Amino acid sequence: MGLKQAVWWAWLCQDVWAAFREKRRPFTFWRPLKTLDDMGPSELAARSVYFFAQVVAFCSHEENEAGRNDPHARIAAADALREMLENWRRHLTAEFQPLPFPSSPDDIFKPIWINPPAFAVAFQIYYCSHILLLMNVPVLGGLEQYTQQRKRLMECVKKVCGIGMTLSDYPSSVLCSQCLFIAGIPLENSRERKCVLDLLEACHNRSGWPVKPLGEELKLRWEASDA
């Protein structure tokens, strides 16, 4: 990846995070020309951010309002995004496979080690894309469908947090903390919440980003949801 490309991807990462927080569409109108079949491992990892941007757009106020009167169309749009994500996953190479990592019965989340860290974060972004889809798609099937979606949601949360438990490098800390924040939103268990706060604090200690720790904002979200 050249310098110009690297700068553009860094900008996209910042814009997508801002769009998520502001519940707007990302500003980028770029459409990739290179197919997944023609990509190497590093390019596949970077493409996860572009797919995440499509999911953030789906979760925006604009698209939520546009789909309010047609939940079936919104469900179809979510299904198309899921297929896009799964197509990405089907193209992943052996470098993305988890490696053996020691675990303990006391672990809140099962550690998942993927090396290099950039590939690990790509998987976090993939699971966060699924988390946001599950949190924003209409549920029309009653309690049974809600229960199934909640189960799938927590499976994705555990993957994000499990990967976060094995990341300790500086370059991955900002994206990892963003993913942990998203994964932490639907948590209800106090021990799991504390673990996520500890992981966020570790990311903040490594990167110094953001100035106001994300853990503080996450606690406010939990207080609002528990009220």
Backbone as CSV, one residue per row, in Angstrom:
resi,resn,N_x,N_y,N_z,CA_x,CA_y,CA_z,C_x,C_y,C_z
1,MET,0.848,-1.192,0.000,0.000,0.000,0.000,0.885,1.244,0.000
2,GLY,0.694,2.145,-0.994,1.490,3.353,-1.080,1.061,4.394,-0.059
3,LEU,1.842,5.485,0.015,1.566,6.530,1.002,0.197,7.163,0.777
4,LYS,-0.130,7.451,-0.488,-1.421,8.075,-0.789,-2.576,7.184,-0.352
5,GLN,-2.444,5.885,-0.638,-3.481,4.930,-0.232,-3.591,4.845,1.282
6,ALA,-2.424,4.813,1.952,-2.413,4.699,3.410,-3.092,5.898,4.058
7,VAL,-2.823,7.093,3.516,-3.445,8.311,4.052,-4.959,8.257,3.850
8,TRP,-5.392,7.781,2.662,-6.830,7.706,2.398,-7.516,6.732,3.345
9,TRP,-6.908,5.561,3.575,-7.513,4.575,4.471,-7.562,5.099,5.899
10,ALA,-6.516,5.851,6.306,-6.518,6.439,7.652,-7.663,7.437,7.782
11,TRP,-7.877,8.237,6.725,-8.990,9.191,6.746,-10.320,8.450,6.813
12,LEU,-10.460,7.375,6.036,-11.705,6.608,6.038,-12.002,6.060,7.429
13,CYS,-10.976,5.536,8.098,-11.172,5.009,9.460,-11.708,6.090,10.390
14,GLN,-11.140,7.304,10.288,-11.584,8.405,11.146,-13.010,8.822,10.809
15,ASP,-13.314,8.897,9.510,-14.643,9.334,9.097,-15.713,8.320,9.489
16,VAL,-15.405,7.034,9.344,-16.387,6.001,9.690,-16.692,6.036,11.180
17,TRP,-15.672,6.235,12.019,-15.895,6.326,13.457,-16.755,7.543,13.793
18,ALA,-16.446,8.695,13.159,-17.248,9.896,13.393,-18.683,9.682,12.919
19,ALA,-18.846,9.013,11.785,-20.189,8.752,11.259,-20.980,7.850,12.202
20,PHE,-20.327,6.844,12.761,-20.996,5.961,13.720,-21.500,6.753,14.922
21,ARG,-20.661,7.619,15.459,-21.032,8.381,16.654,-22.125,9.407,16.356
22,GLU,-22.101,9.968,15.148,-23.070,11.002,14.777,-24.307,10.422,14.093
23,LYS,-24.318,9.089,13.930,-25.432,8.392,13.267,-25.731,8.980,11.885
24,ARG,-24.660,9.206,11.120,-24.785,9.695,9.748,-24.091,8.726,8.796
25,ARG,-24.280,8.963,7.503,-23.550,8.185,6.511,-22.098,8.666,6.456
26,PRO,-21.149,7.772,6.242,-19.774,8.218,5.992,-19.738,9.102,4.747
27,PHE,-18.750,9.997,4.680,-18.686,10.949,3.575,-18.174,10.335,2.274
28,THR,-17.460,9.237,2.349,-16.824,8.691,1.152,-17.834,8.169,0.131
29,PHE,-17.565,8.471,-1.143,-18.362,7.929,-2.244,-17.534,6.964,-3.090
30,TRP,-16.338,6.650,-2.621,-15.432,5.761,-3.363,-16.021,4.363,-3.454
31,ARG,-15.841,3.751,-4.607,-16.261,2.368,-4.802,-15.057,1.564,-5.283
32,PRO,-14.780,0.450,-4.655,-13.587,-0.324,-5.018,-13.702,-0.916,-6.418
33,LEU,-12.576,-0.916,-7.129,-12.522,-1.515,-8.457,-11.926,-2.912,-8.406
34,LYS,-11.031,-3.127,-7.461,-10.356,-4.416,-7.354,-11.264,-5.419,-6.651
35,THR,-11.394,-6.599,-7.218,-12.254,-7.616,-6.616,-11.516,-8.359,-5.512
36,LEU,-12.272,-9.008,-4.647,-11.666,-9.776,-3.557,-10.781,-10.895,-4.093
37,ASP,-11.133,-11.447,-5.241,-10.337,-12.529,-5.833,-8.918,-12.083,-6.165
38,ASP,-8.752,-10.795,-6.421,-7.455,-10.275,-6.859,-6.641,-9.682,-5.719
39,MET,-7.088,-9.845,-4.490,-6.441,-9.196,-3.352,-5.543,-10.136,-2.572
40,GLY,-4.464,-9.550,-2.028,-3.618,-10.257,-1.091,-4.139,-10.073,0.324
41,PRO,-3.519,-10.709,1.309,-4.001,-10.648,2.695,-4.115,-9.228,3.254
42,SER,-3.114,-8.382,3.022,-3.158,-7.021,3.578,-4.283,-6.202,2.962
43,GLU,-4.506,-6.393,1.666,-5.600,-5.680,1.004,-6.957,-6.162,1.512
44,LEU,-7.077,-7.452,1.750,-8.322,-7.990,2.307,-8.590,-7.408,3.690
45,ALA,-7.540,-7.286,4.496,-7.707,-6.709,5.833,-8.195,-5.269,5.739
46,ALA,-7.602,-4.494,4.833,-8.001,-3.096,4.680,-9.429,-2.974,4.167
47,ARG,-9.848,-3.894,3.308,-11.199,-3.821,2.736,-12.279,-3.945,3.809
48,SER,-11.961,-4.550,4.945,-12.951,-4.688,6.024,-13.466,-3.329,6.482
49,VAL,-12.610,-2.300,6.416,-13.028,-0.958,6.832,-14.061,-0.403,5.859
50,TYR,-13.854,-0.636,4.573,-14.822,-0.178,3.573,-16.177,-0.849,3.788
51,PHE,-16.182,-2.151,4.050,-17.445,-2.851,4.296,-18.114,-2.342,5.576
52,PHE,-17.290,-2.055,6.588,-17.823,-1.502,7.834,-18.506,-0.163,7.564
53,ALA,-17.928,0.629,6.659,-18.526,1.919,6.312,-19.925,1.738,5.725
54,GLN,-20.117,0.676,4.936,-21.447,0.413,4.369,-22.457,0.085,5.473
55,VAL,-21.998,-0.625,6.494,-22.878,-0.972,7.612,-23.211,0.270,8.437
56,VAL,-22.211,1.124,8.668,-22.461,2.363,9.410,-23.481,3.218,8.666
57,ALA,-23.400,3.259,7.343,-24.394,3.994,6.556,-25.789,3.403,6.764
58,PHE,-25.887,2.085,6.801,-27.162,1.405,7.038,-27.759,1.809,8.387
59,CYS,-26.898,2.066,9.369,-27.351,2.400,10.724,-27.615,3.892,10.914
60,SER,-27.398,4.698,9.887,-27.535,6.149,10.013,-28.992,6.561,10.207
61,HIS,-29.170,7.774,10.735,-30.521,8.324,10.893,-31.250,8.344,9.550
62,GLU,-30.519,8.753,8.482,-31.151,8.876,7.173,-31.757,7.551,6.718
63,GLU,-30.961,6.485,6.816,-31.451,5.197,6.323,-32.471,4.576,7.274
64,ASN,-32.332,4.847,8.570,-33.351,4.367,9.508,-34.704,5.006,9.208
65,GLU,-34.679,6.313,8.950,-35.927,7.015,8.644,-36.501,6.542,7.309
66,ALA,-35.623,6.357,6.319,-36.082,5.926,4.999,-36.722,4.541,5.048
67,GLY,-36.255,3.690,5.963,-36.780,2.332,6.046,-37.871,2.131,7.071
68,ARG,-38.280,3.224,7.725,-39.266,3.103,8.806,-40.594,2.521,8.318
69,ASN,-41.011,2.901,7.119,-42.311,2.454,6.604,-42.226,1.178,5.772
70,ASP,-41.017,0.637,5.629,-40.863,-0.587,4.836,-39.833,-1.494,5.509
71,PRO,-40.218,-2.120,6.628,-39.259,-2.954,7.361,-38.733,-4.132,6.546
72,HIS,-39.543,-4.639,5.616,-39.088,-5.774,4.807,-37.935,-5.362,3.889
73,ALA,-38.009,-4.150,3.355,-36.914,-3.652,2.520,-35.653,-3.453,3.358
74,ARG,-35.846,-3.023,4.584,-34.695,-2.817,5.478,-34.057,-4.158,5.835
75,ILE,-34.871,-5.164,6.079,-34.344,-6.504,6.363,-33.582,-7.037,5.152
76,ALA,-34.110,-6.797,3.954,-33.433,-7.243,2.733,-32.090,-6.540,2.571
77,ALA,-32.046,-5.252,2.906,-30.785,-4.510,2.820,-29.764,-5.064,3.808
78,ALA,-30.223,-5.408,5.016,-29.328,-5.998,6.015,-28.813,-7.354,5.547
79,ASP,-29.683,-8.139,4.930,-29.268,-9.451,4.414,-28.199,-9.298,3.333
80,ALA,-28.347,-8.285,2.484,-27.355,-8.047,1.427,-26.007,-7.667,2.031
81,LEU,-26.034,-6.868,3.086,-24.790,-6.496,3.761,-24.154,-7.705,4.437
82,ARG,-24.971,-8.560,5.025,-24.429,-9.787,5.641,-23.754,-10.675,4.593
83,GLU,-24.372,-10.802,3.449,-23.782,-11.616,2.384,-22.460,-11.007,1.919
84,MET,-22.396,-9.687,1.849,-21.151,-9.003,1.501,-20.052,-9.337,2.506
85,LEU,-20.397,-9.318,3.787,-19.428,-9.638,4.838,-18.986,-11.094,4.758
86,GLU,-19.938,-11.984,4.518,-19.593,-13.404,4.454,-18.770,-13.720,3.208
87,ASN,-19.006,-13.003,2.131,-18.184,-13.180,0.936,-16.740,-12.775,1.227
88,TRP,-16.575,-11.676,1.972,-15.226,-11.262,2.403,-14.578,-12.365,3.224
89,ARG,-15.323,-12.910,4.162,-14.744,-13.939,5.019,-14.351,-15.178,4.206
90,ARG,-15.131,-15.531,3.223,-14.808,-16.706,2.401,-13.509,-16.528,1.621
91,HIS,-13.110,-15.287,1.392,-11.893,-15.019,0.633,-10.643,-14.945,1.516
92,LEU,-10.804,-15.011,2.821,-9.648,-14.853,3.702,-8.678,-16.019,3.555
93,THR,-7.403,-15.690,3.672,-6.333,-16.672,3.510,-5.927,-17.250,4.861
94,ALA,-4.985,-18.172,4.821,-4.565,-18.871,6.043,-4.002,-17.922,7.089
95,GLU,-3.492,-16.765,6.646,-2.907,-15.814,7.595,-3.921,-15.288,8.610
96,PHE,-5.198,-15.407,8.305,-6.242,-14.896,9.199,-6.702,-15.932,10.225
97,GLN,-6.169,-17.130,10.161,-6.609,-18.181,11.073,-6.090,-17.934,12.489
98,PRO,-6.918,-18.139,13.518,-6.446,-17.996,14.906,-5.338,-18.993,15.219
99,LEU,-4.394,-18.561,16.042,-3.268,-19.386,16.464,-3.481,-19.844,17.899
100,PRO,-2.810,-20.913,18.324,-2.950,-21.372,19.717,-2.563,-20.274,20.703
101,PHE,-3.338,-20.153,21.753,-3.078,-19.129,22.771,-3.530,-19.673,24.121
102,PRO,-2.706,-19.499,25.163,-3.091,-20.040,26.478,-4.341,-19.362,27.022
103,SER,-5.196,-20.140,27.640,-6.416,-19.599,28.245,-6.568,-20.161,29.644
104,SER,-7.474,-19.562,30.387,-7.714,-19.965,31.769,-9.215,-20.059,32.005
105,PRO,-9.647,-20.943,32.898,-11.084,-21.003,33.233,-11.604,-19.683,33.792
106,ASP,-10.686,-18.847,34.286,-11.100,-17.565,34.854,-11.291,-16.481,33.795
107,ASP,-10.912,-16.750,32.554,-11.064,-15.750,31.500,-12.543,-15.421,31.288
108,ILE,-12.857,-14.144,31.262,-14.235,-13.716,30.998,-14.606,-14.014,29.547
109,PHE,-13.674,-13.754,28.642,-13.840,-14.074,27.227,-12.693,-14.987,26.803
110,LYS,-12.979,-15.906,25.906,-11.934,-16.806,25.419,-10.972,-16.034,24.524
111,PRO,-9.673,-15.999,24.869,-8.713,-15.254,24.045,-8.613,-15.834,22.635
112,ILE,-8.528,-14.944,21.653,-8.371,-15.339,20.250,-7.167,-14.591,19.696
113,TRP,-6.137,-15.330,19.320,-4.903,-14.704,18.839,-4.781,-14.876,17.331
114,ILE,-4.789,-13.748,16.631,-4.566,-13.712,15.186,-3.380,-12.792,14.944
115,ASN,-2.401,-13.258,14.197,-1.182,-12.487,13.971,-0.897,-12.431,12.469
116,PRO,-0.613,-11.236,11.920,-0.304,-9.973,12.579,-1.551,-9.250,13.103
117,PRO,-1.329,-8.254,13.980,-2.452,-7.550,14.608,-3.414,-6.900,13.615
118,ALA,-2.907,-6.436,12.473,-3.799,-5.802,11.491,-4.873,-6.769,11.009
119,PHE,-4.527,-8.042,10.924,-5.509,-9.042,10.509,-6.499,-9.320,11.644
120,ALA,-6.006,-9.257,12.877,-6.884,-9.437,14.037,-7.928,-8.326,14.092
121,VAL,-7.487,-7.087,13.877,-8.412,-5.955,13.907,-9.421,-6.051,12.763
122,ALA,-8.985,-6.554,11.611,-9.918,-6.739,10.496,-11.060,-7.661,10.901
123,PHE,-10.737,-8.697,11.667,-11.785,-9.600,12.148,-12.666,-8.903,13.186
124,GLN,-12.076,-8.078,14.050,-12.894,-7.309,14.992,-13.891,-6.431,14.236
125,ILE,-13.415,-5.787,13.183,-14.281,-4.922,12.384,-15.396,-5.734,11.727
126,TYR,-15.061,-6.905,11.245,-16.059,-7.810,10.654,-17.151,-8.143,11.675
127,TYR,-16.755,-8.525,12.879,-17.752,-8.873,13.896,-18.537,-7.644,14.346
128,CYS,-17.898,-6.482,14.412,-18.622,-5.261,14.775,-19.644,-4.896,13.703
129,SER,-19.322,-5.181,12.458,-20.299,-4.957,11.386,-21.549,-5.793,11.635
130,HIS,-21.354,-7.048,12.009,-22.496,-7.909,12.323,-23.242,-7.401,13.561
131,ILE,-22.511,-6.929,14.561,-23.145,-6.406,15.777,-24.073,-5.244,15.431
132,LEU,-23.579,-4.300,14.642,-24.397,-3.140,14.294,-25.605,-3.540,13.456
133,LEU,-25.430,-4.495,12.554,-26.579,-4.965,11.771,-27.637,-5.580,12.680
134,LEU,-27.203,-6.413,13.605,-28.148,-7.079,14.506,-28.859,-6.082,15.416
135,MET,-28.193,-4.994,15.758,-28.786,-3.997,16.646,-29.708,-3.026,15.909
136,ASN,-29.633,-3.026,14.569,-30.391,-2.024,13.816,-31.394,-2.597,12.821
137,VAL,-31.436,-3.917,12.683,-32.387,-4.512,11.748,-33.724,-4.751,12.455
138,PRO,-34.845,-4.530,11.780,-36.146,-4.791,12.412,-36.311,-6.273,12.759
139,VAL,-36.991,-6.538,13.862,-37.296,-7.912,14.278,-38.801,-8.107,14.124
140,LEU,-39.189,-8.952,13.173,-40.611,-9.152,12.882,-41.116,-10.514,13.342
141,GLY,-40.213,-11.372,13.833,-40.602,-12.741,14.151,-40.953,-12.995,15.595
142,GLY,-41.127,-11.943,16.383,-41.517,-12.123,17.771,-40.360,-12.532,18.667
143,LEU,-40.708,-13.097,19.819,-39.727,-13.408,20.854,-38.679,-14.405,20.377
144,GLU,-39.093,-15.403,19.617,-38.145,-16.434,19.174,-37.048,-15.837,18.297
145,GLN,-37.444,-14.994,17.357,-36.439,-14.380,16.492,-35.553,-13.434,17.290
146,TYR,-36.156,-12.687,18.224,-35.365,-11.787,19.065,-34.326,-12.573,19.857
147,THR,-34.721,-13.712,20.411,-33.801,-14.542,21.191,-32.655,-15.045,20.321
148,GLN,-32.966,-15.458,19.104,-31.930,-15.930,18.185,-30.967,-14.806,17.820
149,GLN,-31.505,-13.619,17.576,-30.649,-12.490,17.222,-29.777,-12.082,18.401
150,ARG,-30.335,-12.143,19.603,-29.560,-11.807,20.796,-28.413,-12.805,20.987
151,LYS,-28.684,-14.074,20.724,-27.643,-15.097,20.843,-26.524,-14.840,19.848
152,ARG,-26.886,-14.553,18.602,-25.882,-14.260,17.574,-25.111,-12.991,17.926
153,LEU,-25.822,-12.003,18.450,-25.184,-10.752,18.857,-24.100,-11.007,19.892
154,MET,-24.413,-11.803,20.909,-23.449,-12.066,21.970,-22.288,-12.917,21.474
155,GLU,-22.528,-13.778,20.498,-21.423,-14.542,19.904,-20.419,-13.592,19.252
156,CYS,-20.916,-12.597,18.544,-20.034,-11.622,17.898,-19.311,-10.765,18.930
157,VAL,-20.018,-10.363,19.981,-19.402,-9.582,21.058,-18.234,-10.343,21.665
158,LYS,-18.435,-11.618,21.929,-17.380,-12.431,22.544,-16.168,-12.563,21.631
159,LYS,-16.392,-12.609,20.324,-15.276,-12.682,19.381,-14.455,-11.392,19.418
160,VAL,-15.135,-10.255,19.384,-14.432,-8.970,19.424,-13.601,-8.849,20.695
161,CYS,-14.197,-9.195,21.821,-13.506,-9.070,23.105,-12.393,-10.103,23.236
162,GLY,-12.628,-11.318,22.728,-11.593,-12.344,22.768,-10.362,-11.936,21.985
163,ILE,-10.564,-11.322,20.821,-9.434,-10.815,20.040,-8.759,-9.672,20.783
164,GLY,-9.563,-8.797,21.388,-9.006,-7.671,22.135,-8.114,-8.097,23.285
165,MET,-8.376,-9.262,23.846,-7.575,-9.749,24.972,-6.149,-10.106,24.565
166,THR,-5.904,-10.339,23.279,-4.566,-10.749,22.830,-3.813,-9.633,22.121
167,LEU,-4.443,-8.493,21.899,-3.773,-7.385,21.223,-3.067,-6.499,22.242
168,SER,-1.797,-6.227,21.998,-1.034,-5.408,22.947,-0.109,-4.422,22.241
169,ASP,-0.262,-4.269,20.928,0.622,-3.373,20.179,0.008,-1.986,20.054
170,TYR,0.846,-1.000,19.790,0.381,0.382,19.663,-0.459,0.614,18.406
171,PRO,0.002,0.165,17.196,-0.734,0.517,15.976,-2.194,0.068,15.959
172,SER,-2.506,-1.048,16.591,-3.882,-1.563,16.533,-4.790,-0.968,17.601
173,SER,-4.234,-0.183,18.515,-4.975,0.198,19.721,-6.200,1.057,19.445
174,VAL,-6.100,1.990,18.486,-7.228,2.887,18.236,-8.413,2.118,17.652
175,LEU,-8.174,1.354,16.578,-9.270,0.586,15.981,-9.799,-0.474,16.937
176,CYS,-8.894,-1.095,17.697,-9.332,-2.101,18.672,-10.255,-1.472,19.711
177,SER,-9.901,-0.283,20.198,-10.735,0.366,21.214,-12.099,0.746,20.648
178,GLN,-12.146,1.163,19.384,-13.429,1.468,18.760,-14.305,0.221,18.677
179,CYS,-13.684,-0.891,18.307,-14.434,-2.154,18.214,-14.914,-2.616,19.589
180,LEU,-14.059,-2.481,20.593,-14.452,-2.870,21.951,-15.611,-2.012,22.450
181,PHE,-15.591,-0.734,22.114,-16.682,0.158,22.510,-17.999,-0.327,21.912
182,ILE,-17.992,-0.624,20.612,-19.211,-1.099,19.946,-19.667,-2.423,20.547
183,ALA,-18.707,-3.328,20.760,-19.052,-4.639,21.330,-19.576,-4.518,22.750
184,GLY,-19.149,-3.494,23.465,-19.576,-3.329,24.850,-20.986,-2.798,25.011
185,ILE,-21.515,-2.144,23.993,-22.821,-1.487,24.116,-23.925,-2.446,24.564
186,PRO,-24.079,-3.639,23.954,-25.201,-4.503,24.350,-24.951,-5.358,25.584
187,LEU,-23.773,-5.248,26.206,-23.469,-6.102,27.359,-24.342,-5.755,28.555
188,GLU,-24.745,-6.782,29.296,-25.548,-6.600,30.511,-24.869,-7.202,31.736
189,ASN,-24.004,-8.187,31.530,-23.320,-8.860,32.633,-22.236,-7.953,33.217
190,SER,-22.214,-7.798,34.541,-21.288,-6.865,35.184,-19.826,-7.277,35.011
191,ARG,-19.531,-8.581,35.061,-18.151,-9.043,34.901,-17.665,-8.810,33.468
192,GLU,-18.532,-9.045,32.504,-18.165,-8.793,31.110,-17.966,-7.302,30.872
193,ARG,-18.816,-6.492,31.458,-18.655,-5.045,31.327,-17.320,-4.581,31.903
194,LYS,-16.966,-5.086,33.073,-15.699,-4.691,33.691,-14.516,-5.116,32.828
195,CYS,-14.592,-6.300,32.245,-13.516,-6.779,31.381,-13.337,-5.848,30.186
196,VAL,-14.437,-5.433,29.575,-14.353,-4.522,28.437,-13.760,-3.183,28.863
197,LEU,-14.159,-2.684,30.020,-13.585,-1.431,30.520,-12.081,-1.564,30.732
198,ASP,-11.645,-2.706,31.249,-10.205,-2.938,31.448,-9.473,-2.978,30.109
199,LEU,-10.071,-3.627,29.118,-9.452,-3.692,27.794,-9.387,-2.308,27.154
200,LEU,-10.437,-1.520,27.320,-10.437,-0.151,26.798,-9.364,0.694,27.477
201,GLU,-9.212,0.514,28.772,-8.187,1.268,29.502,-6.789,0.894,29.011
202,ALA,-6.573,-0.392,28.739,-5.269,-0.838,28.234,-4.982,-0.210,26.866
203,CYS,-5.992,-0.156,25.997,-5.822,0.493,24.693,-5.499,1.973,24.867
204,HIS,-6.190,2.616,25.785,-5.973,4.045,26.023,-4.575,4.297,26.564
205,ASN,-4.105,3.435,27.424,-2.755,3.591,27.976,-1.690,3.452,26.892
206,ARG,-1.955,2.609,25.893,-0.985,2.417,24.814,-1.000,3.569,23.813
207,SER,-2.191,4.059,23.499,-2.313,5.016,22.394,-2.545,6.456,22.836
208,GLY,-3.102,6.645,24.044,-3.461,7.988,24.474,-4.704,8.518,23.782
209,TRP,-5.391,7.662,23.032,-6.590,8.068,22.285,-7.819,7.402,22.872
210,PRO,-8.940,8.119,22.911,-9.079,9.569,22.760,-8.713,10.269,24.059
211,VAL,-8.786,11.596,24.057,-8.423,12.339,25.272,-9.334,11.926,26.425
212,LYS,-10.637,11.892,26.167,-11.586,11.385,27.162,-11.779,9.898,26.909
213,PRO,-11.398,9.043,27.848,-11.455,7.590,27.621,-12.847,7.116,27.202
214,LEU,-12.878,6.183,26.261,-14.153,5.646,25.782,-14.913,4.908,26.872
215,GLY,-14.188,4.372,27.851,-14.849,3.661,28.937,-15.839,4.534,29.684
216,GLU,-15.524,5.817,29.826,-16.430,6.729,30.528,-17.744,6.881,29.762
217,GLU,-17.645,7.010,28.450,-18.857,7.135,27.634,-19.657,5.838,27.636
218,LEU,-18.948,4.715,27.615,-19.635,3.424,27.617,-20.413,3.230,28.913
219,LYS,-19.836,3.642,30.035,-20.538,3.524,31.319,-21.814,4.370,31.325
220,LEU,-21.773,5.535,30.706,-22.973,6.368,30.619,-24.055,5.686,29.785
221,ARG,-23.649,5.020,28.719,-24.617,4.283,27.893,-25.260,3.157,28.698
222,TRP,-24.446,2.450,29.472,-24.989,1.364,30.288,-25.963,1.900,31.332
223,GLU,-25.612,3.017,31.955,-26.503,3.609,32.957,-27.841,3.973,32.329
224,ALA,-27.805,4.511,31.115,-29.045,4.889,30.432,-29.879,3.656,30.081
225,SER,-29.215,2.579,29.638,-29.959,1.375,29.254,-30.491,0.622,30.466
226,ASP,-29.810,0.764,31.618,-30.242,0.069,32.837,-31.360,0.810,33.559
227,ALA,-31.537,2.086,33.223,-32.508,2.913,33.957,-33.939,2.436,33.699
